[in-house]
Amino acid sequence: MRESRPDEVLTEPAPSLGERVVCGVIIAMLTGALIGPVFAPLQEETPVLRLVWLPAYAAIIGLLLFRIDRLWRAWPAMIAIAALVGLAFASRYWSIDFATTMRRVIALAISCGFALYLGAVFRGPHLPRLLMHTALFMAVGSLVMVFAFPGIGVHQFDNAGLWRGLWYEKNQMGAVMVIGATAAAACLASPDPRRLLPAVALVLSSGLVLATQSKTSLLCLVVGLGLIGGFWSLRRGGAAFSVIAIWCAVVLAGLGVWVWETHSVAVLEALGKDPSLTGRTEIWDSLMRKVADRPWTGYGYGAFWGRIGESPPADWVRKETGWIVPSAHNGWIDLLVQLGWPGAVLVGALMAGTALIAVLRCMGSGVREGWWALGFLAAFFVLSLSESILMAHQGLPWVLFMAVMTRAMLPSPSPARAPLVEKRRRAYQTGPRIVSQYPYGSQRRAFPVR
């Protein structure tokens, strides 16, 4: 009988089909697919939209209770999540919109609970495979909207002709398809022999990213796929190839930083981008002046970007920039105006710690998942520089980051626990079969073979 490989023995069994279906639906809702354009076409928070989320919240609570036996192992992640939610909750005391802060803190806590569940239950390759399947389903739905309902699937006024699929904006579709593409690439790089579906998902998701013409999404795609492909190549190339590849990567990274620092305007113009990043630099300058007014507290979690006439600091920014600004278009600055420097430092420390642990584990457990965590973290960081995704109360990128953090803080399955991980799939085995199935050995002498 073939001897089991360590990465096969130590992979925990996949969650049930019912759990995967429910999680796929919640993940699609977290992207805002179709729900937003249908129930809130003006991109405003409406009572109907809140009612739509109530069944999802109930499902998340049910999943947490169903898997409570696995959640206790993720107690370090629970502490980190409690710190984040606690800081957001504390901001209600100085929030400029108490009701909005409290409502969004509750949504943030439930979303983080779902992230804790994903990280604790979908171990190894199971989470990227779930994301690949969900993204593939949404990609097909986006194609249906583009060709059958172009009034929804294609921009009609601003960015006319560009695809947006199931979402409000092309950037939203680009970000979701980047997540799907990195998950599909990780499935291809993992030891799983099933290659056809990941290949189809990778090609389709990458094609939809190109159809959006979103430069940020394209950069995230290149960074995410580049990291996954790079680690896959290092694993297969041997020591000499690894040294050369690392040296080339360092040189190219240094060259890229130098070119950006010295010729950033020329680079942006070559990419067809306004040097002001479509007005983003003006927004950032204006917002940093408001941050200076409340550097240690911010204006309250989720409270800064109120409706016109309801948020004086946001109205001031809109008046100064000359257009109706919906967000900071930068996750870190948006975090500063909400929770001040304590919030930004806390999120930055968690992101740096998670990345460090993921790198240290990349040559062990990373092989089983195809180095998905590293690819996602790199794309997530790049996206955070252009989109307000940090500590989003209902946002897939933030939920997946919390899930990656949970997975990173969980202890790896040890060889001694391999029989428990396999859930006793074989009811009875003779001595020679046990020895072949668990080649790690133990202190006790194996059964004698006669």
N, C-alpha and C positions, 0 to 999 in steps of 0.2 A: 504493500500500500504506500502511496506517495506521502512523503513526510511533509507535514504542514509547515509553512513558512511562518516566522514570528509575526509578520504584519497581518497574516490571516488569522492566526490563533488569538491575537490580542484585540481584534476588531469586535466591538460589541455588536450584538444583533440589531437589525434595523427596527425602528418603531413600527407599529401595526399600520396597515393600509388606511384605516380610519383616521388615525392620528396624522398621517401624511396628507390626506385629503383636506382635513380641517386646517392644518398648518399652511397648506398651499393657498387656500382661500383667504386666510388672514394675511399672508404675505402679499397677495395681490391687492387686498384692501389697503395695506400700508403704503403701497405705491401710489394710491389714488386712482387706479385704473378704472375708467368709466364712471365710477361712483361720483367723483367730483364734477366732471362735465355734465352729468345728468341731473344731479340733485343740487349742485351749486355752480351754475354756469358763470356766475360773476365772481367766482373764486372767493366767496365769503363764507364764514362759518354760519350755517343755518340750523334751526331746530330739527329739520328733517334729516340733515346729515348726522346730527348727534344721535337721532333715533336709529339710523342705519347701523351705527357702531355698537349699539347695546347688545345685539346677539353675539358680536365678535368678542366683546368684553366678557360676556357670560361663558363663551367657549374657552377663552384664555384661563379664566378662573377654574373651570372644570379640568383643563389639562394640567394645571398646577397641582390640583388636589389629586388627580389620578396618578401623577408621577412624583408625589411628595417624597417617596423613598429614595429617589435619585437626587433631589434638589439639595438635601442636607449636605452632600459632599461638596457643593459649590459655595460653602460658607464664605470664602474670601471674596468671591464675586458679590455675594449678598451684602457684605460690608461696604464695598465700593459703590454698589447701586444705592444703598441706604444713604451714603454720604451725598451722592448727587441729588437724589430725590429730597433729602432733608434740607439741602441748601436751597433748592427751588421752593420748597414749602416755606422755609424761613423768610424768603423774599416777599411773602405776602404782607409782612409788617411794614415794608417801605414801598410796596408796589403802587404804581399810579393807576392800576386797574385791578382792584382786589378780586372781583368776581372772575375775570378772565384768568388771572393767575391761579386761583384755586381750581377752576375747571380744568385747566391744562396740566396742573400738577397731578391730578387724579389720572388723566390720560397718560402722562409720562410714567407714572408708577405702574400702570397696567402694561404699557408697552415694554418697560424694563422687565416686568415679570415674564412676559412672553419671551423676551430675549434670554432670560435665565433658563427657561424651559428648553428653548432650542439648543443652547449651549450644553446643558446637562444631559439631554436625551438624545440629540442627534450628534453622536460622537463620530470621529473618523470621517469616512467618505460620505456618510449619510446626509449631512447638511448640504454640501455642494451639489449632491445629486438631487435633493429636494428643490434647491434653487434653480437648477438647470431645467427640471421638469416644469416648474411654475413659470419661469421666464419663457420657455418654449411655447407654452400655452398662450401667454400674453403676446408673444411675437406673432403667432398665427392670428390672434384676435386683432392685432394692430393692422396686419395686412388686409383683413376683412374690412376694417373701418376705412383704410386708405382707398381701396378700390370699390367697395360697395356703398360706403357712406363718406365720401370725401369731405362733406361739410363738417364732419367731426374729426376725421383722421388726417386732414391736411389743413395747414394754416391758410386762412382766407385773406387776412389783411396784413398785419405785421408778419414778417417772414413768410409772405405768401408763396405757396408752392412747396414748402418744406413739410416733411412728414412729422406728425405728432402722435399718431396712433390712437391709443386709448386715453391719452392724457391731455391736460391743458396746453402744455408747452412742449416744444421739441427737446428742450434740455431734460425734461422729466423722462421722456422715452429714452433719451440717450443714456441717462444714468442707470435706468433699470436694465437696459440691454447690456451695459457694461458689466453689471452684476451677473447677468445670465451668461455672458461670454466667458468671464473669468471662471465661473462655476463649471461650464462645459469644458474649458481647457484643463481645469484641475481633474475632471473625470477622465479625460484623455491621458493625462500624465500619471494617473493612479494605476495600481496593479490590476484594477478591474478589467476583465477581458471584453466587456461590452463597449464597443467603439462607435457603432453606427449612429446611435441617437446623439451622443455628445458631439460628434462631428457635424451633424445636421444643425444642432442647436448653436454651435460655435459659428458656423457660416451664416446662419440666419440672423443671430443677434449682432454679429459684427456688421453685416450688411445694413441692418436698421440703424446702427450707430452712424454709419456713413450717410444714410439717407437724411438724418437730422441736420447734417453739416455743423454739428456742435463741436467746436474746437476743444472745449473742455472735456467733453465725453470722449473724443478721439484720443486726447492725451491720456486720460484715465485708462482707456482700452489698451493703448500701447504700453503703459507702465505696468498694468496688471498682467497682461499676457507675457510681457517681456520677463517679469520676475518668475512667473510659473515656468515658462520655457527655459529660462536660464538655470533654474535649480534642477529641472529635468535633465538638461544637458550635462550639468556638473555631475549628476548621479550616474550617468551612463558613460561619461567620457574618460574617467580615470584621473589619476593625480596630475599628470602633465597637462592635460587639457584643462583641468580645474584651475591650475595656477595661471595659465595663459588667459583663460576666460576672465578670471577675477582681475588680473592686471589690465586687460582691455576695458573692462567695465569701469574701473577706477579712473583710467585715463579719459574715457569718453564722458564720464560724469564731471570730471574736473574741467574738461573742454567746454561742456555744455554750460556750466556755471559761469565760466569766463566770458563766453559769447553773450550770455544773458546780461551779465553785469555791464558789459561794454557796448553792446549793440542791441539792447532790448527793443528800442523803437524800430530799428530796421527789421528785426525778427518778426515783430507784430505786424508791420506793414506787409512783409512777404507772405504772411499767413492770411492777409486780408482782414486784419483786425485793427480797430482804432487804437492808437497808443494809449488813449484814456480808458481802454477796455469797455467801450460802449457806455461811457459815463460812470463806470464803477469807481474810478479813482476820485471823482468829485464826491460821490456818496460817502466813500471811506473817509475823506478829509473832513466832511461835515459831521459824520458820526463820531469821529475821534474827538471833536470839540465837545460833543455832548457827553462822551465818556469821561472827559476831564472834569465835568461837573459832578459826577458820581462815580469815581474810580473804584471804590471798594464795595459798593452795593448794587450799582446798576439801577434800572427802573422797574425791576420786578420781572419774574419769569413769564414770558409770553405776553407782556403787557405793553411793550414799546410801540409795536406796529398796530395801533388801533385805527379805526375808521377816521376819515377826514373830519376834523373838528372835535374828536374825542381824545386825542393824544397830543398835547402841546409840544413835546419834544419831537415827535415824528412830523407834526405839521411844520415845525421850524426847519427840519431837514428838507422836507418837500418844497418849501418856499425858497430855500437857499439854492437847491439844485434845479428848480424850475420844472420838475415833473413829479407825478404821483409815484413815489418810491414804495414798492410793496415790501421790500426786505433789504438787508445789507448786502446781499450777494457775496457774502463772505462769512463763513461759519464762526470764525474767531471774533470778528468785530461784532457780529450779532450776539455772541455770548457775552461780550463785554458790556453791551448796552442793557442786557437782561440781568446778569449776575455779577458784573464787575470783574476785577482781576482774580478774586478767589475762585470763581467759576471757571475762568479760562485756565488758570494754573492747575486746578484739579483735573479737568478734562485732559490737558496736555500731559500731566504726569501719568494718568491712566493709559493714554495712548502710547506714550514712550515705554512704559512698563510692559504693556501687552505686546508691542513690537519686539522688545528685547526677549521676552519669553518665547515668542513664536520663532524667532531666529535660532535660539538655543535648541529648540525642539525640532527644527526643520529637517534635520537629517535622520530623525527617528520616526516619530508619529507623523511628521509631515509627508512622508512617502505615501502613507495610506490614503490621505486626502488629496494628493497631488499638489501640495504646497498652496492650497487655496487660501489659507489664512494670510500668508504673506502677500499674495497677489491682491487680495481684497483690501488689506490694510494700506498698501501703497496707493491703490486707486482711491480709497476713502480719504486719505490725507490730501491728495491732489484736489479731489472734489470739494473738500472743506474750504479750500482757498478761494473758491468761486461761487459756492452755493451755501445757503444757510441750513446746514444739515445737523449741526452739533446740538445735542440735547433736544432734538425735535420731538414733540409730544406724540406725533403720529407720522413716523418716517422710517422707511425700510433701511436706509444706510445706517442710521443710528442704532436701530434694533440689531442689525447684523454685527455692528462693532461691539455692542454689549455681549452678543452671543460669542463672538471670537474671544473677548476678554474672559468670559466664563469658561470656555474650553481651555484657554491658556492656564487658568488658575486651578483647574481640576487636576488631581493627581493622575498620572498615566497608569493604565492597567499594568500590574506587575506580572511576571511570568508565573508566580505562585498562585495568582488568581485566575489563570487561564481556564481551568475547568469550570469556574463559576461564570466566566464571561461567555462560554459556549452554551450555557443554560442546560447542560446535560442533554444534548440533542440525541445522544445514543444511550439508550436505557441500560444496556449491559454490554460490557466488553471484556474479552479475555485478556490475560496478562500481556502477550505480545502486542495486541492492538493498542493497549493503553500506553505502552512504551513508545510505539511509533507515533501516536497522536500527540504526546506531550514530551518532546525531546529534551526539555530543559532539565529533567531529572529532579531528584529531591534527596534529602538526607537519608531516607529509608532505601533499603535495597530493593530492586525491582523483583517482580515475581520470577521464580525460576522457570525456565523453559525446558520442558522434557520432550 
